[in-house]
């Protein structure tokens, strides 16, 4: 492995360090990226553990509902790299975000008051699903 940085990489790094721009935190819902005119909001849970993912999904659904977003596309990944099958004390399905996140939403009574439907994307082997939210205008 070559440990020496190229001149371009070194220049890019120096520019990055000097920059006042903030790096977007994947752990937070970016309120500026929730466009109120947009009907779909996409979140990617790659790199999250189950607890982090559940909290992030819950927060996102509440914020999308408040901002009248009608559909949240949740990218979980396919679970191909999950090591849960090797652990006899873990469910091979429910420890994978692809299966556990929809179950978390369904079991959360308060979230389900906002949710119309949870639907897998068209491809059964997909690593994402959609959460359709009720309209805030019609919510009681």
Backbone as CSV, one residue per row, in Angstrom:
resi,resn,N_x,N_y,N_z,CA_x,CA_y,CA_z,C_x,C_y,C_z
1,UNK,0.832,-1.175,0.000,0.000,0.000,0.000,0.882,1.245,0.000
2,UNK,0.527,2.169,-0.848,1.286,3.408,-0.969,0.763,4.407,0.070
3,UNK,1.613,4.837,0.998,1.198,5.741,2.063,1.412,7.204,1.700
4,UNK,2.036,7.465,0.567,2.314,8.832,0.168,1.090,9.421,-0.532
5,UNK,0.702,10.640,-0.108,-0.425,11.328,-0.724,0.013,12.003,-2.011
6,UNK,-0.866,11.979,-2.987,-0.562,12.694,-4.228,-0.704,14.193,-3.957
7,UNK,-0.153,14.980,-4.826,-0.240,16.444,-4.684,-1.701,16.902,-4.716
8,UNK,-2.484,16.289,-5.569,-3.897,16.648,-5.667,-4.631,16.307,-4.366
9,UNK,-4.410,15.108,-3.828,-5.052,14.711,-2.570,-4.643,15.645,-1.436
10,UNK,-3.380,16.001,-1.393,-2.879,16.902,-0.352,-3.535,18.284,-0.477
11,UNK,-3.647,18.785,-1.712,-4.288,20.077,-1.951,-5.769,20.016,-1.560
12,UNK,-6.454,18.943,-1.952,-7.871,18.773,-1.598,-8.056,18.715,-0.085
13,UNK,-7.163,18.024,0.605,-7.251,17.913,2.059,-7.069,19.281,2.728
14,UNK,-6.091,20.030,2.264,-5.848,21.353,2.840,-7.051,22.276,2.611
15,UNK,-7.629,22.209,1.422,-8.820,23.012,1.132,-9.989,22.600,2.019
16,UNK,-10.144,21.320,2.242,-11.218,20.811,3.097,-11.046,21.292,4.531
17,UNK,-9.837,21.201,5.060,-9.570,21.594,6.441,-9.801,23.101,6.625
18,UNK,-9.440,23.888,5.632,-9.615,25.343,5.720,-11.075,25.767,5.524
19,UNK,-11.839,24.939,4.874,-13.221,25.271,4.548,-14.075,25.405,5.807
20,UNK,-15.002,26.310,5.764,-15.930,26.489,6.881,-17.202,25.670,6.684
21,UNK,-17.305,24.973,5.575,-18.469,24.129,5.314,-18.525,22.996,6.323
22,UNK,-19.731,22.666,6.739,-19.909,21.569,7.680,-20.167,20.282,6.909
23,UNK,-19.672,19.209,7.445,-19.928,17.903,6.869,-21.277,17.442,7.395
24,UNK,-22.146,17.005,6.498,-23.484,16.562,6.869,-23.403,15.334,7.770
25,UNK,-24.094,15.395,8.889,-24.138,14.262,9.806,-25.207,13.288,9.350
26,UNK,-24.821,12.065,9.111,-25.769,11.044,8.676,-26.727,10.669,9.798
27,UNK,-26.367,10.966,11.048,-27.189,10.594,12.190,-28.316,11.577,12.476
28,UNK,-28.392,12.649,11.733,-29.423,13.649,11.981,-30.256,13.866,10.735
29,UNK,-31.536,14.132,10.947,-32.403,14.491,9.837,-32.075,15.936,9.488
30,UNK,-31.677,16.157,8.263,-31.341,17.498,7.821,-32.627,18.224,7.457
31,UNK,-33.064,19.132,8.326,-34.336,19.823,8.116,-34.320,20.638,6.840
32,UNK,-33.153,21.065,6.408,-33.071,21.842,5.177,-33.259,20.959,3.948
33,UNK,-32.997,19.677,4.081,-33.156,18.804,2.923,-34.583,18.272,2.807
34,UNK,-35.403,18.507,3.841,-36.818,18.137,3.737,-37.513,19.281,3.021
35,UNK,-37.743,19.071,1.755,-38.376,20.083,0.923,-39.882,19.920,1.034
36,UNK,-40.560,20.953,1.469,-42.005,20.861,1.701,-42.785,20.660,0.412
37,UNK,-42.187,20.946,-0.725,-42.863,20.747,-2.003,-42.604,19.351,-2.551
38,UNK,-41.754,18.607,-1.899,-41.373,17.282,-2.352,-42.324,16.261,-1.743
39,UNK,-42.679,15.257,-2.473,-43.609,14.265,-1.935,-42.885,13.041,-1.377
40,UNK,-41.588,12.878,-1.683,-40.831,11.725,-1.204,-39.545,12.187,-0.527
41,UNK,-39.223,11.555,0.598,-37.977,11.815,1.300,-37.239,10.487,1.408
42,UNK,-35.937,10.472,1.132,-35.144,9.247,1.121,-34.136,9.281,2.268
43,UNK,-34.071,8.176,3.033,-33.028,8.041,4.054,-32.276,6.741,3.811
44,UNK,-31.001,6.746,4.120,-30.127,5.592,3.928,-29.596,5.161,5.287
45,UNK,-29.874,3.920,5.683,-29.487,3.430,7.000,-28.199,2.609,6.989
46,UNK,-27.483,2.592,5.879,-26.202,1.882,5.848,-25.296,2.450,6.935
47,UNK,-24.690,1.573,7.707,-23.764,1.993,8.746,-24.413,2.190,10.112
48,UNK,-25.735,2.124,10.178,-26.431,2.264,11.453,-26.571,0.908,12.127
49,UNK,-26.501,0.880,13.455,-26.892,-0.345,14.154,-28.400,-0.281,14.348
50,UNK,-28.995,-1.327,14.894,-30.447,-1.416,14.991,-31.034,-0.292,15.836
51,UNK,-30.453,-0.012,16.982,-30.979,1.027,17.867,-30.902,2.404,17.201
52,UNK,-29.770,2.711,16.592,-29.603,3.994,15.905,-30.610,4.123,14.762
53,UNK,-30.767,3.043,14.010,-31.681,3.064,12.871,-33.117,3.286,13.328
54,UNK,-33.538,2.599,14.389,-34.905,2.763,14.887,-35.167,4.208,15.310
55,UNK,-34.247,4.791,16.041,-34.411,6.181,16.498,-34.437,7.149,15.320
56,UNK,-33.554,6.919,14.351,-33.483,7.798,13.187,-34.760,7.703,12.348
57,UNK,-35.259,6.490,12.150,-36.484,6.290,11.378,-37.664,6.965,12.076
58,UNK,-37.771,6.778,13.390,-38.872,7.381,14.139,-38.837,8.916,14.008
59,UNK,-37.683,9.500,14.215,-37.520,10.957,14.119,-37.855,11.438,12.710
60,UNK,-37.388,10.711,11.707,-37.620,11.093,10.319,-39.100,11.051,9.976
61,UNK,-39.796,10.004,10.408,-41.221,9.894,10.104,-41.992,11.054,10.728
62,UNK,-41.699,11.379,11.976,-42.370,12.513,12.618,-42.104,13.825,11.873
63,UNK,-40.851,14.054,11.497,-40.508,15.298,10.808,-41.095,15.357,9.406
64,UNK,-41.114,14.227,8.716,-41.722,14.202,7.381,-43.225,14.457,7.474
65,UNK,-43.872,13.869,8.465,-45.296,14.098,8.653,-45.566,15.584,8.910
66,UNK,-44.775,16.187,9.783,-44.945,17.614,10.098,-44.734,18.479,8.857
67,UNK,-43.860,18.052,7.964,-43.560,18.817,6.752,-44.376,18.357,5.548
68,UNK,-45.390,17.546,5.825,-46.360,17.087,4.807,-45.732,16.269,3.684
69,UNK,-44.675,15.551,4.011,-44.088,14.608,3.052,-44.957,13.350,3.114
70,UNK,-45.365,12.829,1.973,-46.302,11.712,1.964,-45.637,10.340,1.862
71,UNK,-44.370,10.321,1.445,-43.697,9.030,1.257,-42.254,9.132,1.732
72,UNK,-41.840,8.145,2.541,-40.453,8.062,2.993,-39.879,6.767,2.426
73,UNK,-38.852,6.893,1.600,-38.163,5.718,1.073,-37.003,5.432,2.013
74,UNK,-37.018,4.229,2.612,-35.998,3.863,3.592,-35.089,2.805,2.987
75,UNK,-33.822,3.159,2.816,-32.829,2.240,2.269,-32.138,1.560,3.448
76,UNK,-32.309,0.252,3.549,-31.728,-0.503,4.656,-30.522,-1.309,4.231
77,UNK,-30.432,-1.622,2.966,-29.455,-2.594,2.491,-30.120,-3.969,2.495
78,UNK,-29.483,-4.919,1.895,-30.067,-6.259,1.772,-29.717,-7.174,2.933
79,UNK,-28.785,-6.777,3.769,-28.382,-7.629,4.887,-27.410,-8.719,4.480
80,UNK,-26.784,-8.553,3.330,-25.877,-9.577,2.800,-24.613,-9.721,3.655
81,UNK,-24.214,-8.639,4.333,-22.990,-8.693,5.123,-23.262,-8.887,6.612
82,UNK,-24.523,-9.112,6.940,-24.876,-9.300,8.349,-24.277,-10.597,8.866
83,UNK,-23.770,-10.551,10.064,-23.180,-11.734,10.677,-24.159,-12.405,11.640
84,UNK,-25.437,-12.037,11.572,-26.424,-12.568,12.511,-26.645,-14.070,12.330
85,UNK,-26.443,-14.590,11.139,-26.631,-16.018,10.915,-25.607,-16.849,11.684
86,UNK,-24.475,-16.221,11.990,-23.417,-16.935,12.721,-23.672,-16.975,14.230
87,UNK,-24.586,-16.151,14.710,-24.865,-16.059,16.141,-26.140,-16.831,16.469
88,UNK,-26.032,-17.948,17.211,-27.221,-18.763,17.491,-28.223,-18.065,18.411
89,UNK,-27.838,-16.957,19.022,-28.733,-16.244,19.929,-29.479,-15.096,19.255
90,UNK,-29.266,-14.913,17.964,-29.941,-13.850,17.228,-30.801,-14.446,16.131
91,UNK,-31.933,-13.814,15.896,-32.768,-14.189,14.759,-32.052,-13.737,13.498
92,UNK,-31.951,-14.614,12.538,-31.240,-14.247,11.315,-32.014,-13.202,10.518
93,UNK,-33.319,-13.077,10.743,-34.083,-12.074,10.015,-34.272,-10.797,10.814
94,UNK,-34.661,-10.908,12.062,-35.007,-9.708,12.810,-33.821,-8.884,13.269
95,UNK,-32.627,-9.394,13.112,-31.475,-8.559,13.433,-30.973,-7.815,12.201
96,UNK,-31.543,-8.095,11.054,-31.190,-7.414,9.816,-32.153,-6.242,9.634
97,UNK,-31.638,-5.056,9.358,-32.467,-3.861,9.246,-33.604,-4.018,8.238
98,UNK,-33.342,-4.741,7.176,-34.349,-4.939,6.128,-35.648,-5.499,6.703
99,UNK,-35.542,-6.361,7.701,-36.717,-6.989,8.304,-37.144,-6.288,9.594
100,UNK,-36.181,-5.808,10.358,-36.506,-5.289,11.684,-37.076,-3.873,11.668
101,UNK,-36.684,-3.044,10.724,-37.184,-1.670,10.701,-38.682,-1.621,10.389
102,UNK,-39.175,-2.342,9.374,-40.634,-2.327,9.178,-41.388,-2.880,10.393
103,UNK,-40.821,-3.880,11.044,-41.454,-4.442,12.239,-41.453,-3.415,13.375
104,UNK,-40.383,-2.660,13.513,-40.315,-1.606,14.521,-41.425,-0.579,14.288
105,UNK,-41.600,-0.172,13.048,-42.633,0.821,12.724,-44.018,0.257,13.040
106,UNK,-44.278,-0.970,12.604,-45.590,-1.592,12.835,-45.910,-1.755,14.320
107,UNK,-44.894,-1.976,15.133,-45.121,-2.200,16.554,-45.172,-0.905,17.368
108,UNK,-44.886,0.228,16.728,-44.911,1.520,17.406,-46.288,2.167,17.174
109,UNK,-47.127,2.112,18.185,-48.513,2.582,18.068,-48.578,4.044,17.635
110,UNK,-47.738,4.895,18.212,-47.762,6.319,17.866,-47.337,6.568,16.421
111,UNK,-46.335,5.836,15.956,-45.914,5.992,14.560,-46.999,5.517,13.603
112,UNK,-47.640,4.425,13.952,-48.657,3.858,13.064,-49.875,4.775,12.921
113,UNK,-50.054,5.697,13.837,-51.127,6.678,13.696,-50.860,7.612,12.523
114,UNK,-49.601,7.730,12.134,-49.205,8.611,11.035,-49.034,7.864,9.718
115,UNK,-48.955,6.533,9.796,-48.605,5.716,8.630,-49.853,5.124,7.977
116,UNK,-49.932,5.298,6.653,-51.010,4.676,5.875,-50.650,3.246,5.514
117,UNK,-49.399,3.072,5.051,-48.995,1.778,4.500,-47.472,1.666,4.493
118,UNK,-47.006,0.442,4.693,-45.581,0.130,4.541,-45.490,-0.863,3.399
119,UNK,-44.685,-0.557,2.420,-44.671,-1.377,1.221,-43.244,-1.618,0.733
120,UNK,-42.929,-2.870,0.432,-41.634,-3.177,-0.172,-41.592,-2.565,-1.555
121,UNK,-40.405,-2.177,-1.980,-40.281,-1.659,-3.337,-40.543,-2.804,-4.308
122,UNK,-40.659,-2.483,-5.573,-41.085,-3.462,-6.582,-40.252,-4.738,-6.593
123,UNK,-38.960,-4.615,-6.372,-38.065,-5.760,-6.415,-37.991,-6.415,-5.041
124,UNK,-38.372,-7.687,-4.934,-38.359,-8.400,-3.651,-36.959,-8.465,-3.049
125,UNK,-35.923,-8.447,-3.877,-34.546,-8.521,-3.394,-33.968,-7.141,-3.107
126,UNK,-34.822,-6.153,-3.119,-34.366,-4.788,-2.897,-33.992,-4.580,-1.443
127,UNK,-33.118,-3.644,-1.213,-32.712,-3.293,0.136,-33.397,-2.023,0.595
128,UNK,-34.645,-1.811,0.150,-35.370,-0.618,0.576,-36.866,-0.895,0.611
129,UNK,-37.570,-0.011,1.294,-39.032,-0.085,1.321,-39.572,1.327,1.486
130,UNK,-40.874,1.480,1.239,-41.510,2.786,1.318,-42.501,2.828,2.465
131,UNK,-42.542,3.959,3.144,-43.533,4.214,4.182,-44.398,5.358,3.668
132,UNK,-45.691,5.084,3.487,-46.633,6.091,3.035,-47.301,6.700,4.258
133,UNK,-47.235,8.027,4.349,-47.770,8.728,5.507,-49.156,9.290,5.210
134,UNK,-49.947,9.399,6.257,-51.255,10.021,6.141,-51.059,11.509,5.900
135,UNK,-52.043,12.118,5.302,-51.986,13.540,5.073,-52.214,14.278,6.379
136,UNK,-51.373,15.237,6.653,-51.516,16.011,7.901,-52.823,16.793,7.877
137,UNK,-53.269,17.191,6.692,-54.523,17.935,6.560,-55.718,17.102,7.013
138,UNK,-55.657,15.794,6.796,-56.782,14.912,7.118,-56.592,14.196,8.443
139,UNK,-55.488,14.458,9.108,-55.159,13.755,10.358,-56.035,14.236,11.492
140,UNK,-56.496,13.262,12.279,-57.283,13.581,13.484,-56.630,12.994,14.678
